[in-house]
Amino acid sequence: MPDCARLCIDCGELCRFCPSFLARESQFMEYICRICADMCDACAGECEAHSEDHCRHCAAACRHCAEECRQVAGVAA
């Protein structure tokens, strides 16, 4: 479970970081969104391995975030 917690923290930090690139229409926003989508997928995969409610909620939120990030980045899942 410690690896899961670390990954969730890393993912959350990147998810908070990403909107600032979008807001200023940074030339790097698509790259950041791709990385964010990859990290969200990794976090979701780890959380799906656990049966706790908070892990299931986190996994669902991460899957949704990954989808949105891929839309912004213009890449298919």
Order of alpha helices (4+ residues) and beta strands (2+ residues): alpha-alpha-alpha
